[in-house]
């Protein structure tokens, strides 16, 4: 077998018809991971007669799935069940058997076993099933699709935004366990974004001398204090109710002494965003710890992350101001404060479990940056393969290929230049993957703003920031950095492979045959930036078509590595001029005369 190449026939199907079953969704996600990280790099795939063939060479299994559309990047669109070759022809493979095949192949490939792997895929299947079941029963924001006589009310931008955050029923399509989570599924449904819920926070009052807090500027913690009044000598500390329940046994001694007061549920309701643990009340985002494994990691705010968020907010102020001036359609949601509880443990030092477990990061809301009349949307929802929310690109990009290409040019002009300038001019590694970007659209759906968020993934290049990093405690400074190569891989992966390629795929689904033109516009955006900024060598290589780094989510999960230590596989690039030209000719040859 040989790996798929960009000039293969492209089935001319349109958008998907309806949602997949949970079984097909999980099977397709596993195939995506195998294609990208295992069978593809080992040249064990082919596209023949509108189907993908994929071999697991060590396990000795040949798999097949129908294609709705092929992709120049190899990120094909699948449809229907996965089958395997047997003596009697082709027979359907259920998602569970496919997971067992993946487990066997990786065991033989690495010589190691992972006793968590199959259980996590099973948990992800349960999560996908629950999300798909919940979708038809969730209220939709009012808007232009509403029926009935009379004028249709304009949707409330906040309602539309929150619906987009909560619309990701299937999750990351290149992660083997995108909807896996720990804990009781019944409890999960009370706090999961895909369940369409909101809830009050648990409010605590902590004695002032036991509060841990840092602020990048005066008043940065005010969004916490406004949640409720507390007795003199105390400060308000909100807690995620799920986390509060889990940590209550460890907190009881402090409650008994009066060091901490339980004020009960708050009055304001907060809505979980796509990350689950970051909640929004329409004014401020609060990023909580959750001692729950979600996909790869237990989602806890480590101390260095609490302190690092505030440190980055301080350090980045000049760079972010300069970028906002140069690129007025973009901005970053800062994280100017955190608050936690510093109860002494047996050694007299703050109890780490309680400090990190109740530590909350204040992220500024959309209001400071969002312009009047703009509707914010989570980029991951805009680019979703299956349109399950109100903000999908199919509702934004107009009618016909020409309108889609104009929409795309505008989108790229907002997104790409500030990310490149941050890296090359400021030594700043942004992490603009789909879940970290909010798109602001005008009344006509046109892209008007791009807002970046989540400083946890934002890193500094040490050679640009040595004095500032030296002034920080080593345990805080270390996690804030990437070397130049790793930083560039992260930028290219998040920007081009995770974000642009997936948004482009959603547009190509709407208008089959436009993929080469869409990639040509990506290349044009990069060329314009390069021409204006001396074409840095890394950018020259990108335009020459060097392979693109893709995060190896399957292998990272198999090896049980931390996300920061994830490796990359290299994908054939669709950016080279000859690749785009060849694909354009092939599409023209297949078009009706």
C-alpha positions in Angstrom: 0.0 0.0 0.0 1.0 3.6 -0.4 -0.1 6.6 1.5 -2.8 8.9 0.1 -1.5 11.7 -2.1 -3.1 15.0 -2.9 -4.1 14.2 -6.5 -6.4 11.3 -5.7 -10.0 11.3 -6.9 -12.2 13.4 -4.7 -15.8 12.2 -4.3 -18.1 15.2 -5.0 -20.4 14.9 -2.0 -21.8 17.8 -0.1 -22.3 18.4 3.6 -23.2 15.4 5.8 -26.9 14.4 5.9 -27.8 14.3 9.6 -25.6 13.3 12.5 -23.7 10.0 12.8 -24.5 7.4 15.3 -22.3 7.2 18.4 -20.9 3.9 17.1 -19.9 5.5 13.7 -18.6 8.6 15.4 -16.2 6.7 17.7 -15.1 4.4 14.9 -14.4 7.3 12.5 -12.4 9.1 15.2 -10.3 6.1 15.8 -9.7 5.8 12.0 -8.7 9.5 11.8 -6.1 8.8 14.5 -4.7 5.7 12.8 -4.6 7.4 9.5 -2.7 10.4 10.8 -0.3 8.8 13.3 0.1 5.1 12.5 -1.0 3.6 9.2 -0.5 6.8 7.2 3.1 7.5 8.2 3.9 3.8 7.6 2.4 3.9 4.0 -0.4 1.5 4.9 -3.3 3.4 3.4 -4.8 3.9 0.0 -7.9 5.5 -1.6 -9.6 3.3 -4.2 -13.0 3.7 -5.7 -14.2 6.3 -3.1 -13.1 4.2 -0.1 -10.2 4.4 2.3 -8.3 1.2 2.8 -6.2 1.2 6.0 -4.0 -1.7 7.1 -2.8 -2.5 10.7 0.3 -4.4 9.6 1.3 -5.9 12.9 -2.2 -7.1 13.8 -2.8 -8.2 10.2 -6.1 -6.4 9.6 -7.3 -4.5 6.6 -10.0 -2.0 7.2 -12.2 -0.1 4.7 -14.7 2.9 5.0 -16.6 4.9 2.4 -15.5 8.5 1.8 -17.7 11.5 1.6 -14.8 13.6 0.5 -11.0 13.3 0.4 -8.7 15.9 1.7 -5.4 17.3 0.5 -4.1 17.1 4.0 -5.3 13.5 4.4 -8.0 14.6 6.9 -10.7 12.7 4.9 -14.5 12.7 5.6 -15.9 9.3 6.3 -19.4 8.0 6.0 -21.1 4.8 7.2 -19.7 1.8 9.0 -16.1 0.6 9.1 -15.6 -2.9 7.6 -12.8 -5.4 7.6 -11.6 -7.9 5.1 -12.2 -11.6 5.8 -12.4 -14.8 3.9 -16.0 -14.2 3.0 -15.4 -10.6 1.8 -16.0 -7.5 3.8 -17.9 -7.5 7.1 -18.8 -4.6 9.5 -16.5 -3.9 12.4 -18.1 -2.4 15.5 -16.4 0.4 17.3 -15.5 -1.9 20.2 -13.7 -4.4 18.1 -12.0 -1.6 16.2 -10.8 -0.3 19.5 -9.4 -3.7 20.4 -7.6 -3.8 17.0 -6.0 -0.4 17.8 -5.0 -1.7 21.2 -3.4 -4.8 19.8 -1.6 -2.8 17.0 -0.1 -0.3 19.4 0.9 -3.0 21.9 2.8 -4.8 19.1 4.2 -1.6 17.8 5.5 -0.2 21.1 6.1 -3.4 23.1 4.0 -1.8 25.9 0.5 -2.2 27.1 -2.0 0.4 28.3 -4.6 -1.1 30.6 -6.6 2.2 30.6 -7.0 2.6 26.9 -10.0 0.5 26.1 -11.8 1.8 29.2 -11.3 5.4 28.1 -12.6 4.7 24.6 -15.6 3.1 26.2 -16.1 6.2 28.4 -15.8 8.4 25.3 -18.5 6.3 23.6 -20.8 6.9 26.5 -20.0 10.6 26.4 -20.8 10.8 22.7 -24.0 8.8 23.1 -25.2 11.1 26.0 -24.4 14.2 24.0 -26.2 13.0 20.9 -29.2 12.0 23.0 -29.3 15.4 24.7 -29.2 17.5 21.5 -32.8 17.3 20.4 -34.0 18.2 23.9 -32.0 21.3 24.3 -33.5 24.8 23.9 -32.2 26.7 20.9 -31.6 30.5 21.0 -34.4 32.4 19.3 -33.3 33.8 15.9 -33.9 33.9 12.2 -34.7 30.2 12.0 -37.7 30.6 14.4 -41.1 29.8 12.9 -44.5 31.4 13.2 -46.0 34.6 11.9 -44.7 38.1 12.5 -41.1 39.4 12.6 -38.5 36.9 13.7 -36.6 38.2 16.8 -32.9 38.8 16.5 -31.0 36.3 18.6 -29.3 37.5 21.7 -25.5 37.5 21.1 -24.8 36.0 24.5 -27.3 33.2 24.1 -25.9 32.4 20.6 -22.4 32.4 21.9 -23.1 30.1 24.9 -25.0 27.8 22.5 -21.9 27.6 20.3 -19.7 26.8 23.3 -22.1 23.9 24.3 -22.7 22.5 20.8 -19.7 20.2 20.5 -21.4 16.8 20.7 -18.5 14.8 19.2 -15.4 16.7 20.2 -12.0 16.6 18.6 -12.0 14.3 15.6 -8.3 13.5 15.8 -8.3 12.5 19.5 -9.0 8.8 20.4 -11.1 9.6 23.4 -12.6 13.1 22.8 -15.5 12.7 25.2 -13.9 10.5 27.8 -14.3 11.7 31.4 -14.0 10.4 34.9 -16.6 10.4 37.6 -20.3 9.4 37.7 -22.0 10.0 34.3 -25.1 11.2 36.2 -23.0 13.8 37.9 -21.3 14.7 34.7 -24.6 15.5 33.0 -25.2 18.2 35.7 -22.1 20.1 34.7 -21.2 19.2 31.1 -21.5 21.8 28.4 -23.1 19.4 25.9 -26.0 18.9 28.3 -26.9 22.6 27.9 -26.8 23.3 31.6 -26.0 26.3 33.8 -25.8 26.3 37.6 -24.8 28.4 40.6 -21.4 28.3 42.1 -20.7 27.2 45.7 -19.6 30.3 47.6 -17.0 30.2 50.4 -15.7 33.0 52.7 -12.1 32.5 53.6 -10.3 34.3 56.4 -8.2 37.1 54.9 -4.9 35.8 56.3 -5.6 32.4 54.6 -6.3 33.8 51.1 -3.7 33.1 48.4 -4.0 35.7 45.6 -2.1 37.5 42.9 -3.3 40.4 40.7 -1.7 41.8 37.6 -3.4 45.2 38.3 -5.5 46.8 41.1 -9.1 45.5 41.1 -8.4 42.5 39.0 -10.0 40.2 41.5 -13.2 42.4 41.8 -15.3 39.9 39.7 -14.9 37.5 42.6 -15.8 39.9 45.3 -19.0 41.0 43.5 -20.5 37.5 43.7 -21.7 38.0 47.3 -21.1 39.9 50.5 -18.9 38.3 53.2 -18.3 39.0 56.9 -15.6 41.4 57.9 -12.2 39.8 57.9 -13.1 37.3 55.1 -12.8 37.2 51.3 -15.1 35.6 48.8 -13.9 32.4 47.1 -16.2 30.7 44.6 -15.9 27.0 44.0 -17.2 24.7 41.2 -19.9 22.7 42.9 -18.6 19.4 41.7 -15.1 20.2 42.9 -16.5 21.4 46.3 -18.3 18.1 46.8 -15.1 16.2 46.1 -12.9 18.3 48.4 -15.4 18.7 51.2 -13.9 16.0 53.4 -10.5 17.8 53.3 -12.1 21.1 53.9 -14.2 20.1 56.9 -11.6 20.9 59.6 -11.3 24.5 58.3 -15.1 24.8 58.2 -15.3 23.6 61.8 -12.7 26.1 63.0 -14.4 29.0 61.1 -11.4 29.6 58.9 -13.7 29.0 56.0 -17.5 29.7 55.9 -19.8 27.9 53.6 -22.2 30.5 52.2 -24.1 28.0 50.1 -25.0 28.4 46.4 -24.7 31.8 44.8 -27.4 33.8 43.1 -25.7 34.1 39.6 -25.8 31.2 37.2 -22.7 30.2 35.3 -22.6 28.3 32.1 -19.8 25.7 31.3 -18.0 26.5 28.1 -16.4 23.8 25.8 -13.5 23.2 28.2 -16.0 22.1 30.9 -14.2 23.7 33.8 -14.2 27.3 32.5 -17.6 28.9 33.3 -19.1 32.2 32.1 -21.8 34.4 33.5 -21.8 36.9 30.6 -19.3 39.2 32.3 -16.4 37.2 33.5 -14.9 33.8 32.8 -13.8 31.8 35.8 -11.4 28.9 35.2 -11.7 26.3 38.0 -9.9 23.2 39.0 -11.7 19.9 38.4 -10.1 16.8 39.8 -11.6 14.9 36.9 -9.8 13.3 34.0 -11.1 14.8 30.8 -9.6 13.4 27.5 -5.9 13.2 28.5 -5.5 15.1 31.8 -6.9 15.8 35.2 -8.1 19.4 34.9 -6.5 21.0 37.9 -5.0 24.4 38.2 -1.5 23.6 39.4 0.1 26.4 41.5 2.6 27.3 38.7 -0.4 27.7 36.3 -2.2 30.0 38.8 0.8 32.2 39.3 1.8 31.8 35.6 -1.4 33.2 34.3 -1.0 36.4 36.3 2.7 36.6 35.4 1.9 36.3 31.7 -0.8 38.9 31.9 1.8 41.3 33.3 4.6 40.3 30.9 2.5 40.3 27.8 0.9 43.7 28.3 3.3 45.6 25.9 3.2 42.9 23.2 -0.6 42.6 23.4 -1.0 46.3 23.2 1.2 46.5 20.1 -0.5 43.6 18.4 -4.0 45.0 19.1 -2.8 48.3 17.5 -1.4 46.7 14.4 -4.2 44.2 14.0 -7.3 46.0 15.3 -9.6 43.1 14.7 -7.9 40.8 17.1 -7.3 40.7 20.9 -6.4 38.4 23.8 -8.6 37.7 26.8 -6.2 38.3 29.7 -6.1 36.4 33.0 -5.3 39.1 35.5 -5.9 37.4 38.9 -6.2 34.2 40.7 -7.5 33.4 44.2 -7.2 30.3 46.3 -7.0 29.1 49.9 -3.7 28.7 51.7 -4.6 26.5 54.6 -1.5 25.2 56.4 -0.8 21.5 56.1 1.0 19.3 58.6 4.4 20.9 57.6 3.1 24.4 58.1 3.1 25.1 54.4 -0.1 25.7 52.4 -1.9 22.4 51.7 -1.2 21.9 48.0 -4.3 19.9 47.4 -6.6 22.6 48.7 -4.6 25.5 47.2 -4.7 24.0 43.7 -8.1 22.3 44.1 -9.9 25.6 45.0 -7.6 27.9 43.0 -9.7 29.9 40.5 -8.3 32.0 37.6 -10.1 35.2 36.6 -10.3 35.6 32.8 -11.8 38.8 31.5 -15.0 38.5 29.7 -15.8 39.4 26.1 -17.2 42.8 26.9 -13.9 44.7 27.0 -12.9 43.7 23.5 -16.1 42.8 21.6 -17.4 45.6 19.4 -21.1 46.7 19.5 -23.3 44.6 17.1 -20.8 41.7 17.0 -21.9 38.1 17.8 -19.2 36.0 19.3 -18.9 32.3 18.4 -16.6 29.5 19.4 -14.4 28.8 16.4 -14.6 25.0 17.0 -18.4 25.2 16.6 -18.1 27.3 13.4 -15.8 24.6 12.0 -17.6 21.5 13.3 -18.0 18.7 10.7 -21.6 18.2 11.8 -23.5 21.5 12.3 -25.1 21.1 15.8 -25.1 24.7 17.0 -26.3 28.1 15.8 -22.9 29.4 14.7 -21.9 26.9 12.1 -20.0 28.2 9.0 -22.9 27.0 6.8 -25.0 29.8 8.4 -22.3 32.5 8.0 -20.4 32.2 4.7 -23.2 33.2 2.3 -24.4 31.3 -0.8 -22.2 29.9 -3.4 -18.4 29.3 -3.7 -17.6 33.0 -4.5 -19.2 34.2 -1.2 -17.5 31.4 0.7 -14.1 32.4 -0.7 -14.6 36.0 0.2 -15.6 35.0 3.7 -12.5 32.8 3.9 -10.2 35.6 2.8 -11.5 37.9 5.4 -11.2 35.2 8.1 -7.6 34.4 7.2 -6.7 38.1 7.2 -7.9 38.4 10.8 -6.5 35.2 12.1 -3.1 34.6 10.6 -1.0 37.8 10.7 -1.3 38.4 14.5 -0.3 34.8 15.3 2.8 35.1 13.1 3.7 38.5 14.4 3.4 37.3 18.0 6.0 34.6 17.2 8.4 36.4 15.0 8.3 39.9 16.6 7.6 39.2 20.2 8.8 35.6 20.8 5.3 34.7 21.9 3.8 31.3 21.1 0.0 31.6 20.9 -2.1 28.5 20.8 -4.8 29.3 18.4 -6.5 26.0 18.1 -10.2 25.9 17.5 -11.3 25.8 21.1 -9.0 28.7 22.0 -10.4 31.2 19.5 -13.7 33.2 19.5 -14.8 34.5 16.2 -16.8 37.8 16.2 -19.3 38.1 13.3 -21.3 41.0 12.0 -25.0 40.9 11.2 -24.3 39.4 7.8 -22.1 36.6 9.2 -18.9 38.3 8.0 -15.8 37.8 10.2 -15.1 41.0 12.1 -13.0 40.0 15.1 -10.8 37.2 16.3 -10.2 36.8 20.1 -7.6 34.5 21.5 -8.0 32.9 25.0 -6.4 30.6 27.6 -3.0 31.6 28.7 -2.2 28.1 29.9 -1.2 27.3 26.3 0.6 30.6 25.6 4.3 30.3 25.9 7.4 32.5 25.6 10.6 31.9 23.7 13.4 32.2 26.3 15.8 34.1 24.0 13.2 36.9 23.7 12.3 37.1 27.4 15.3 36.0 29.4 15.3 39.0 31.9 11.6 38.7 32.6 11.8 34.9 33.0 14.8 35.2 35.3 12.8 37.4 37.7 10.2 34.7 38.2 10.5 31.6 40.5 11.9 28.8 38.4 8.9 26.6 39.0 6.7 29.2 37.4 9.1 30.3 34.6 9.9 26.8 33.3 6.4 25.9 32.3 5.9 29.3 30.5 8.6 28.5 27.9 9.1 26.6 24.7 12.3 26.5 22.7 12.1 28.0 19.2 11.6 24.7 17.4 9.0 23.4 19.7 7.3 26.7 19.8 7.1 26.9 16.0 5.7 23.3 15.8 3.0 24.3 18.3 2.1 27.5 16.3 2.0 25.7 13.0 0.0 22.8 14.4 -2.6 24.9 16.2 -2.9 27.5 13.5 -2.7 25.4 10.3 -3.5 21.8 11.1 -6.0 22.1 14.0 -7.6 25.4 13.1 -7.3 26.4 9.5 -7.5 22.9 8.0 -10.7 22.1 9.9 -12.4 25.4 9.1 -11.3 25.0 5.5 -12.8 21.4 5.5 -16.1 22.7 6.7 -16.2 25.2 3.8 -15.1 22.5 1.3 -18.0 20.3 2.5 -20.4 23.1 1.6 -18.8 23.6 -1.9 -17.1 20.4 -3.2 -14.3 21.1 -5.5 -13.2 24.3 -3.8 -10.5 22.8 -1.5 -7.6 23.8 -3.8 -8.9 27.4 -4.0 -9.3 27.5 -0.3 -5.7 26.3 0.3 -4.5 28.8 -2.3 -6.0 31.6 -0.2 -4.1 30.2 2.8 -0.9 30.3 0.8 -1.7 33.8 -0.4 -2.2 35.1 3.2 1.2 33.6 4.2 2.9 35.0 1.1 1.6 38.5 1.8 2.8 38.4 5.4 6.2 37.0 4.2 6.6 39.7 1.6 6.0 42.4 4.2 8.3 41.0 6.9 11.4 39.8 5.1 10.2 36.2 4.7 11.7 34.5 7.8 13.3 31.1 7.0 10.7 29.1 8.9 8.0 30.8 6.8 9.9 30.2 3.6 10.0 26.5 4.4 6.3 26.5 5.1 5.6 28.1 1.7 7.9 25.6 0.1 5.7 22.8 1.3 7.7 21.2 4.1 5.6 18.6 6.0 3.3 20.1 8.7 3.5 19.0 12.3 0.3 17.4 13.7 0.0 16.6 17.4 0.0 12.9 18.0 -3.0 12.6 20.3 -3.4 8.8 19.9 0.3 8.0 20.7 0.3 10.6 23.5 -2.7 8.9 25.1 -1.2 5.5 24.6 2.1 6.5 26.2 0.1 8.4 29.0 2.3 11.4 28.4 1.5 14.9 29.6 0.1 17.2 27.0 3.1 19.4 27.1 5.3 16.5 26.2 3.1 15.4 23.2 5.0 14.5 20.1 4.2 15.4 16.5 3.8 13.4 13.3 4.5 15.1 9.9 1.8 15.5 7.3 2.2 16.2 3.6 1.6 19.9 3.1 -1.1 21.2 0.7 0.6 24.6 0.8 3.2 24.1 -2.0 2.4 26.0 -5.2 2.7 22.9 -7.4 0.4 20.8 -5.1 -2.3 23.4 -5.3 -1.9 23.7 -9.1 -2.0 20.0 -9.5 -5.1 19.6 -7.3 -6.8 22.5 -9.2 -6.2 20.8 -12.6 -7.5 17.5 -11.2 -10.7 19.1 -10.0 -11.1 20.9 -13.3 -10.7 17.5 -15.2 -13.4 15.9 -13.0 -15.9 18.8 -13.4 -18.8 18.3 -15.9 -18.0 19.7 -19.3 
